[in-house]
Amino acid sequence: MRRNIWLIAISSIVLLVVVNNVVFFYITRYLLQQELDQQLISLSAQVRQAAEQRRVGLDLFEEQISRELRAASIAAKYALDEDVENITAEQLEALAKELDLSHITLLKKLENNDIVLYQSSDPKQINKSTASWDPWHRIFHELFEMKTIDEEWLGTSLPNFWSGPYEVSSTDYTNIYKWGYFYDGTTNYMIDPYIDYTAVNTYNELTGLDRLFEDLVQSNESLLEISIVNPLTFPNDQVTIEEDGSERKHIVQRPVLYGSYNYKSKHDELDVKKAFNSGERITRTERTAKAYTYKMFIPVSVEEERLAMVDEEGQPMEGYVLVITSSYEHIAESLRESVVRVALMTILITSIMLPAVILVMNYFKNLREEAVKVAQDTYIEEINALFQSIRSQRHDFINQVQTIHSLIKLKHYDEVEKYAAEIAGEIHFINDYINIGNPAVAALIRSKLSQAEAYHIEFTHDVKAVKLTELAGQALDINRILGNLIDNAFDEVLKYEESDRKISLYGREEQHTLHLKISNYCENAKEKINLPLFKSGFSTKLGEHHGLGLSIIESIVKQYKGDIQMSAPDDETIVFEVRIPLKTN
């Protein structure tokens, strides 16, 4: 008993420590996370402002390149013949080299209204149709018609000229170019000078967003990476399937516009789209393959300046999502240290209070044991009185026989039959009741037989000589085991048709061991015995069941150093067996 008291006392201390630490943990984590949020929000405001300045600067730089391409187009116009048929690839190659261009291509409008790359310093471009290049093909027609290109798509529009954004070449997927298109009606072709990505790439490496993000990450220990992502194409590159079946990726549709994306998570795509669509900041703490991260997704709307990016349909975007990834390790470390300190203090205080706790628990334990003993003695006295009444009824059997004899002499045969049936039932009831052996167990079984009759359950029992004399005053616990076993069987068979509602109970005292066995009909029994049926809270039943019955049985059986097993002799029968030693040391 004293061991149980100590166990309860220690358990109480552990519970107090756990509750205290859990509360402290969540409060501390909340405060630290709020602090980190404020730091990231402040950082995001700075990054957003700097990013917009760098991005606008890059747009102006690209616009200047577009103006230079227009100037190169005008120079090419004066250097070339007015008729494209009189121009050779060698001339274009020499002119491109002189004007410091990657290549020059001449576009011609055919009678079938198609526009093709008719002549070029790049042999791979010659005779390639532009019919599938949307919206370039439409813009080419507008240039040939001497129209001013509107601002509905990316690029720079100048007199008789339009330049698109940097994009992957349709004839060489490994290169990125910026093309310019010039037509003023003085030639029968459109001039298309273009340059590679070198200038912009150098600009970005020296003063662009990628350099800015790298500097910020290096100067902040907790910062892992910063990314600007396209919310409508993230996280996969968009591709165009060409006529030859090959795939071509697009720069203006790339999912990560600037920065890096190394700390990947399966939740990123959803978080990016959620932030973009809602216009609200989204945060997530997660342990990835590389680090324990805290991510903030910040939507950014750009209304005045057009972004050099498009959605999955090729339409211009007016916003992006800024993703800031920070390390969560320093918060986790602070939490661990704080929790350990509080736990040690709690253990110290509760260890001082332990003697007082034990005294109080002893007092209430004694009160409880006394109350249980009184209730149990009263219960057994009432059952014994009932047994005595039953025994006395057996002595009245001669009177019942005389009654039957008299009824026969009076030839009241219907009354004889009725009276005999009542006696037979009473005798069967009394014999079963007495043969069980223990009054409390007998009373429980009779109660369950009445329930079974009401539920239309075929409940048979073979319980004999279960006296429980060697378990002293613990009949209540045995009845708890037996009652929960029977209730569990009732709950199972009530799922099925009346013809399948069958339960069998067996009980004996065998070689100083109480042996109880209950079997009942159960579909898929071999599968169900593999379920964690003895786990507290687990239940296969519907309704208000809480999955406690079998867990209670197991705890009581273990208290008496007994054993409980379940088996399935076939797929329609499940069996629970309990064995409890009647003599314990």
C-alpha positions in Angstrom: 0.0 0.0 0.0 2.8 2.4 0.9 4.3 1.7 -2.5 1.1 2.8 -4.2 1.0 6.0 -2.1 4.6 6.9 -3.2 3.6 6.1 -6.8 0.7 8.4 -6.7 2.8 11.1 -5.0 5.5 10.9 -7.6 3.0 10.8 -10.4 1.4 14.0 -9.0 4.8 15.7 -9.0 5.6 14.6 -12.5 2.1 15.7 -13.7 2.7 19.1 -12.0 6.1 19.5 -13.6 4.7 18.5 -17.0 1.7 20.9 -16.8 3.9 23.7 -15.6 6.5 23.2 -18.3 3.8 22.8 -21.1 2.2 26.1 -20.1 5.5 27.9 -19.8 6.7 26.4 -23.1 3.8 27.7 -25.1 3.9 31.1 -23.5 7.6 31.5 -24.0 7.3 30.2 -27.6 4.5 32.6 -28.3 6.6 35.6 -27.0 9.7 34.5 -28.9 7.8 33.9 -32.1 6.1 37.3 -31.7 9.6 38.8 -31.4 10.8 36.9 -34.5 7.7 38.0 -36.4 8.4 41.6 -35.7 12.0 41.3 -36.8 11.0 39.6 -40.0 8.2 42.1 -40.7 10.7 44.9 -40.2 13.2 43.1 -42.4 10.5 42.4 -45.0 9.6 46.1 -45.2 13.3 47.0 -45.8 13.7 44.1 -48.3 10.5 45.1 -50.1 11.6 48.7 -50.5 15.1 47.8 -51.6 13.8 45.1 -53.9 11.5 47.5 -55.6 14.2 50.1 -56.0 16.6 47.5 -57.5 13.8 46.0 -59.7 12.8 49.4 -61.1 16.5 50.2 -61.7 16.8 46.9 -63.6 13.7 47.8 -65.6 15.2 51.1 -66.5 18.5 49.4 -67.5 16.6 47.0 -69.8 14.7 50.0 -71.3 18.0 51.6 -72.1 19.1 48.4 -73.8 15.8 48.5 -75.8 16.7 52.1 -77.0 20.1 50.9 -78.0 18.5 48.0 -80.0 16.3 50.6 -81.8 19.4 52.6 -82.6 21.1 49.5 -83.9 18.0 48.7 -86.1 18.1 52.2 -87.7 21.9 51.8 -88.4 21.2 48.4 -89.9 18.4 49.9 -92.1 20.9 52.3 -93.7 23.6 49.6 -94.1 21.3 47.0 -95.8 19.5 46.9 -99.1 15.7 47.7 -99.1 14.9 44.3 -100.6 15.5 41.3 -98.3 16.2 39.1 -101.4 19.4 41.1 -101.9 20.7 40.6 -98.4 23.0 37.6 -97.5 23.6 35.9 -94.2 27.3 36.9 -94.4 26.3 40.6 -94.6 24.1 40.2 -91.5 26.9 38.4 -89.6 29.4 41.1 -90.4 26.9 43.9 -89.5 26.0 42.2 -86.2 29.7 42.0 -85.3 30.3 45.7 -86.2 27.2 46.8 -84.1 28.3 44.6 -81.2 25.1 42.5 -81.4 24.6 38.7 -80.9 22.8 38.4 -84.2 20.5 40.2 -86.7 17.5 38.5 -88.2 15.2 39.9 -90.9 11.5 39.0 -90.7 9.3 38.9 -93.9 5.5 38.8 -94.2 4.4 36.1 -96.7 1.3 36.1 -98.9 -0.4 33.5 -96.6 -0.1 36.2 -93.8 2.5 34.2 -92.0 5.6 36.0 -90.7 8.9 34.1 -90.9 12.5 34.6 -90.0 13.5 35.0 -93.6 17.2 35.8 -93.3 19.6 35.8 -90.3 23.2 35.8 -89.2 22.2 32.7 -87.2 21.6 29.8 -89.6 19.2 28.1 -87.1 16.7 31.0 -87.4 16.3 31.0 -91.2 12.8 30.1 -92.5 11.3 29.6 -89.0 7.6 30.5 -88.7 6.4 32.8 -85.9 2.7 31.8 -86.2 2.8 30.0 -82.9 4.5 32.8 -81.0 1.8 34.5 -79.0 1.7 37.5 -78.5 4.9 38.2 -80.6 3.1 37.1 -83.9 0.3 39.6 -83.3 2.7 42.4 -82.4 4.7 41.7 -85.6 1.5 42.2 -87.7 0.9 45.5 -85.8 4.4 46.7 -86.6 4.0 45.8 -90.3 0.8 47.8 -90.2 2.7 50.8 -88.7 0.7 50.7 -85.5 1.9 51.8 -82.1 2.3 48.9 -79.8 0.2 49.3 -76.7 1.3 48.5 -73.2 -0.9 45.4 -72.6 2.1 43.1 -72.6 5.7 43.2 -71.3 8.4 45.1 -73.2 9.3 48.6 -74.4 7.3 50.4 -77.1 9.1 53.2 -79.1 8.3 54.8 -82.5 8.2 52.0 -85.2 9.8 49.7 -82.6 9.0 47.2 -79.9 11.3 45.2 -77.7 10.2 42.2 -75.6 11.6 41.0 -72.3 14.6 38.8 -72.0 13.5 35.3 -73.0 14.8 31.8 -74.0 15.6 31.5 -77.7 13.2 29.5 -79.7 16.0 28.0 -81.7 18.6 27.6 -79.0 17.1 26.7 -75.5 20.5 27.2 -73.8 20.7 31.0 -74.6 18.7 33.9 -73.3 18.3 37.0 -75.5 16.6 40.4 -75.7 15.1 41.1 -79.1 14.2 44.4 -80.8 11.8 44.7 -83.8 11.9 47.7 -86.1 9.8 48.5 -89.2 9.2 52.0 -90.7 7.8 51.0 -94.1 11.1 51.8 -96.1 12.0 48.1 -96.5 10.1 44.9 -97.3 11.3 43.3 -94.1 11.4 43.9 -90.3 14.8 44.3 -88.6 15.4 42.1 -85.5 18.6 42.8 -83.7 19.2 41.0 -80.4 21.8 40.7 -77.7 22.4 38.0 -75.0 21.8 38.1 -71.3 25.4 39.0 -70.3 24.9 42.7 -69.6 21.8 42.2 -67.4 23.4 39.2 -65.7 26.5 41.3 -64.8 24.3 44.2 -63.6 22.3 41.8 -61.4 25.4 40.2 -60.0 26.9 43.6 -59.1 23.9 45.6 -58.0 20.8 43.6 -58.6 18.4 41.7 -56.3 20.4 38.5 -56.2 23.4 40.4 -54.8 21.2 42.3 -52.4 19.7 39.0 -51.0 23.1 37.4 -50.7 24.4 40.4 -48.7 21.4 40.3 -46.4 21.7 36.6 -45.7 25.5 36.9 -45.0 25.0 39.8 -42.6 22.2 38.1 -40.5 23.0 34.8 -38.7 19.4 33.7 -38.4 18.5 34.5 -42.0 18.7 31.5 -44.4 17.5 32.8 -47.8 15.2 35.4 -49.5 13.2 34.6 -52.6 10.9 36.5 -55.0 8.5 34.0 -56.5 5.9 34.0 -59.2 2.8 32.8 -57.3 1.0 31.5 -60.4 3.9 29.4 -61.8 5.6 28.4 -58.5 7.1 25.9 -57.9 7.6 24.3 -61.4 9.0 25.9 -64.6 6.5 26.5 -67.3 7.4 25.0 -70.7 6.2 25.3 -74.3 6.1 22.1 -76.4 7.6 22.9 -79.8 6.7 21.4 -83.1 9.5 18.8 -82.8 8.2 17.7 -79.4 11.0 19.4 -77.4 10.3 21.5 -74.3 11.3 25.1 -74.0 11.3 26.9 -70.6 10.5 30.6 -70.3 12.4 33.3 -68.3 9.3 35.5 -67.8 7.4 32.5 -66.3 10.2 31.2 -64.1 8.8 30.3 -60.6 11.7 31.9 -58.7 12.4 35.3 -60.1 15.2 36.4 -57.8 17.1 34.9 -54.9 17.5 31.2 -54.1 15.1 28.4 -53.2 17.0 25.7 -51.3 14.9 25.2 -48.2 12.0 23.5 -49.9 8.8 22.2 -48.2 5.6 20.4 -49.4 3.6 23.3 -48.0 5.3 26.1 -49.9 3.1 26.0 -53.0 -0.1 26.3 -50.9 1.4 29.0 -48.7 2.6 31.1 -51.6 -0.8 31.0 -53.4 -2.7 31.6 -50.1 -0.6 34.7 -49.4 -1.0 36.0 -52.9 -4.8 35.4 -53.1 -5.6 36.7 -49.6 -3.2 39.6 -49.6 -2.2 38.6 -46.0 1.2 37.5 -44.6 1.4 33.7 -44.0 3.9 32.1 -41.6 4.9 28.5 -41.1 7.3 26.8 -38.7 8.6 23.5 -40.1 11.5 21.1 -39.8 12.8 20.5 -43.4 15.5 18.2 -44.7 18.1 21.0 -44.3 17.1 22.9 -41.2 14.4 23.9 -38.7 12.9 26.9 -40.5 10.5 29.7 -39.9 9.1 31.1 -43.2 7.2 34.2 -43.9 5.3 34.7 -47.2 4.6 38.4 -48.0 2.4 39.4 -50.9 3.6 42.4 -52.9 1.4 44.4 -55.3 3.0 46.4 -58.1 0.5 48.7 -59.8 2.5 51.5 -61.3 5.3 49.5 -62.8 4.9 46.5 -65.0 6.7 43.4 -63.9 9.0 41.3 -66.2 6.9 38.2 -65.4 3.8 36.5 -66.6 1.4 33.8 -65.3 1.0 30.3 -66.7 -1.2 31.6 -69.5 1.4 34.2 -70.5 -0.6 37.2 -69.1 1.4 40.0 -67.4 1.6 39.9 -63.6 1.1 42.8 -61.2 2.3 41.2 -58.0 4.6 38.7 -56.5 5.3 36.9 -53.2 8.4 37.7 -51.1 9.5 34.6 -49.2 11.9 35.1 -46.2 13.3 31.9 -44.6 14.8 32.2 -41.2 16.3 29.7 -38.8 14.1 28.6 -35.9 17.0 26.9 -34.1 17.8 29.9 -31.8 14.1 30.0 -30.6 14.1 26.2 -30.1 17.3 26.4 -28.1 16.0 29.3 -25.9 12.8 27.2 -25.3 14.8 24.1 -24.3 17.0 26.1 -21.8 14.0 27.8 -20.3 12.0 24.6 -19.9 14.9 22.8 -18.2 15.3 25.7 -15.7 11.6 25.8 -14.8 11.5 22.0 -14.5 14.4 21.9 -12.1 12.8 24.6 -10.0 9.5 22.8 -10.0 11.1 19.5 -8.9 12.9 21.3 -6.1 9.8 22.9 -4.7 7.6 19.8 -5.1 10.2 17.6 -3.4 10.1 19.9 -0.4 6.3 19.6 -0.3 6.3 15.8 -0.8 5.9 14.8 3.0 2.8 17.0 3.3 1.4 15.5 0.1 1.9 12.0 1.4 0.2 12.7 4.7 -2.8 14.2 3.0 -3.0 11.3 0.6 -2.8 8.7 3.4 -5.7 10.4 5.2 -7.9 10.4 2.1 -6.8 6.8 1.2 -7.8 5.5 4.6 -11.2 7.2 4.3 -11.7 5.7 0.9 -10.8 2.2 2.0 -13.1 2.4 5.0 -16.0 3.6 2.8 -15.3 0.7 0.3 -15.2 -1.9 3.0 -18.5 -0.7 4.5 -20.2 -0.7 1.1 -18.8 -4.1 0.2 -19.8 -5.7 3.5 -23.3 -4.4 3.1 -23.6 -5.6 -0.4 -22.4 -9.1 0.5 -24.7 -9.3 3.5 -27.7 -8.5 1.2 -26.6 -11.1 -1.3 -26.2 -13.8 1.4 -29.6 -12.9 2.7 -31.0 -13.5 -0.7 -29.2 -16.9 -0.9 -30.7 -17.9 2.4 -34.1 -17.0 1.1 -33.4 -19.2 -1.9 -32.3 -22.2 0.3 -35.5 -21.9 2.3 -37.5 -22.0 -0.8 -36.1 -25.4 -1.6 -37.5 -26.7 1.7 -40.9 -25.7 0.5 -40.7 -28.1 -2.4 -42.9 -30.8 -0.6 -45.7 -28.2 -0.2 -45.5 -27.6 -4.0 -45.8 -31.3 -4.7 -48.8 -31.6 -2.5 -50.4 -28.7 -4.3 -49.9 -30.5 -7.6 -51.3 -33.7 -6.2 -54.4 -31.8 -5.0 -54.9 -30.1 -8.4 -54.7 -33.5 -10.2 -57.3 -35.0 -7.9 -59.6 -32.1 -8.7 -58.8 -32.7 -12.4 -57.7 -29.1 -12.9 -55.1 -30.2 -15.4 -54.6 -26.8 -17.0 -53.8 -25.4 -13.6 -51.4 -28.3 -13.0 -49.6 -27.6 -16.2 -49.3 -23.9 -15.5 -48.2 -24.5 -11.9 -45.6 -27.1 -12.9 -44.1 -24.8 -15.5 -43.7 -22.1 -12.9 -42.0 -24.5 -10.5 -39.7 -25.8 -13.2 -38.6 -22.3 -14.1 -38.0 -21.4 -10.5 -36.1 -24.6 -9.8 -33.8 -24.0 -12.9 -33.3 -20.4 -11.7 -32.4 -21.4 -8.2 -30.1 -24.2 -9.2 -28.2 -22.0 -11.6 -28.0 -19.3 -9.0 -26.7 -21.6 -6.3 -24.2 -23.5 -8.5 -22.4 -20.3 -9.4 -21.0 -20.2 -5.9 -20.5 -16.5 -5.2 -23.6 -14.3 -4.5 -22.2 -11.2 -6.1 -21.2 -13.0 -9.3 -24.5 -14.9 -9.4 -26.4 -11.6 -9.0 -24.5 -10.0 -11.9 -25.0 -13.0 -14.2 -28.7 -13.0 -13.5 -28.9 -9.3 -14.2 -27.1 -9.8 -17.5 -29.4 -12.7 -18.4 -32.3 -10.4 -18.0 -30.6 -7.8 -20.3 -29.9 -10.4 -22.9 -33.5 -11.5 -23.0 -34.6 -7.9 -23.6 -32.0 -7.5 -26.4 -32.9 -10.8 -28.0 -29.4 -12.2 -27.3 -28.7 -15.9 -26.9 -26.6 -15.7 -23.7 -25.5 -19.1 -22.2 -23.3 -19.6 -19.3 -21.3 -22.3 -17.6 -20.1 -20.7 -14.4 -19.8 -23.0 -11.4 -18.0 -23.0 -8.0 -16.7 -19.5 -8.3 -16.5 -18.8 -4.6 -13.7 -16.3 -4.6 -12.9 -17.1 -1.0 -9.2 -16.7 -1.5 -9.7 -13.2 -3.0 -11.2 -12.0 0.3 -13.2 -8.8 -0.2 -12.3 -8.2 -3.9 -15.5 -9.6 -5.4 -16.3 -6.1 -6.6 -13.2 -6.0 -8.8 -14.0 -9.5 -10.2 -17.5 -8.3 -11.0 -16.0 -5.2 -12.8 -14.0 -7.5 -15.0 -16.9 -9.8 -15.7 -19.4 -7.0 -16.2 -17.1 -5.2 -18.7 -16.5 -8.5 -20.6 -20.2 -9.2 -20.9 -21.0 -5.6 -21.9 -18.3 -5.6 -24.5 -19.8 -8.8 -26.0 -23.3 -7.3 -25.9 -22.1 -4.2 -27.8 -20.5 -6.4 -30.4 -23.4 -8.8 -31.2 -26.0 -6.0 -31.2 -24.5 -4.9 -34.5 -25.8 -8.1 -36.2 -29.1 -9.9 -36.9 -30.8 -11.6 -34.0 -29.8 -15.1 -35.4 -26.1 -14.1 -34.9 -26.4 -12.6 -31.4 -24.7 -15.5 -29.5 -22.6 -15.2 -26.4 -21.1 -18.0 -24.2 -19.6 -17.5 -20.8 -17.4 -20.0 -18.9 -16.1 -19.6 -15.3 -14.2 -21.9 -12.9 -11.7 -21.9 -10.1 -9.0 -24.2 -11.3 -5.9 -25.0 -9.3 -5.9 -21.8 -7.4 -6.7 -19.8 -10.5 -9.9 -18.0 -11.5 -10.5 -18.8 -15.1 -13.1 -16.7 -17.0 -13.7 -17.1 -20.7 -16.3 -15.3 -22.9 -16.8 -15.9 -26.6 -19.2 -14.1 -29.0 -20.1 -13.8 -32.6 -17.9 -11.3 -34.4 -17.4 -10.7 -38.1 -13.8 -10.4 -39.3 -12.6 -11.6 -35.9 -9.1 -12.6 -37.1 -8.6 -9.0 -38.3 -10.0 -7.4 -35.2 -7.7 -9.2 -32.7 -4.8 -7.4 -34.4 -6.3 -4.0 -33.4 -5.2 -2.2 -30.2 -8.4 -3.1 -28.4 -6.9 -2.8 -24.9 -5.6 0.8 -25.6 -7.5 3.4 -23.6 -9.8 5.5 -25.9 -9.7 3.0 -28.8 -13.1 1.7 -29.8 -14.6 -0.1 -32.9 -18.1 0.9 -31.7 -20.3 3.8 -32.8 -22.2 6.1 -30.5 -21.1 7.3 -27.1 -18.6 4.5 -26.4 -15.3 5.8 -25.2 -13.1 2.7 -25.6 -12.5 2.2 -21.8 -14.1 -1.2 -21.1 -11.2 -3.5 -22.2 -8.6 -1.0 -20.9 -10.3 -1.2 -17.4 -10.3 -5.0 -17.5 -6.6 -5.1 -18.4 -5.7 -2.7 -15.6 -7.6 -4.7 -12.9 -6.1 -8.0 -14.2 -2.6 -6.6 -14.0 -3.4 -5.3 -10.5 -4.0 -9.0 -9.4 -0.9 -10.2 -11.4 -3.2 -12.0 -13.8 -3.3 -12.3 -17.5 -5.8 -11.5 -20.3 -5.6 -12.9 -23.8 -7.8 -12.6 -26.9 -8.0 -15.1 -29.8 -10.1 -15.9 -32.9 -10.7 -19.7 -33.4 -12.4 -18.8 -36.7 -13.3 -15.6 -38.5 -16.7 -15.3 -36.9 -15.8 -15.9 -33.2 -13.7 -13.8 -30.9 -12.7 -15.1 -27.4 -11.4 -13.2 -24.3 -9.8 -15.3 -21.5 -8.8 -14.0 -18.1 -6.7 -15.9 -15.5 -6.2 -14.5 -12.0 -4.2 -16.3 -9.3 -6.3 -16.8 -6.2 -3.3 -16.8 -3.9 -1.0 -13.8 -4.1 2.1 -13.1 -2.1 
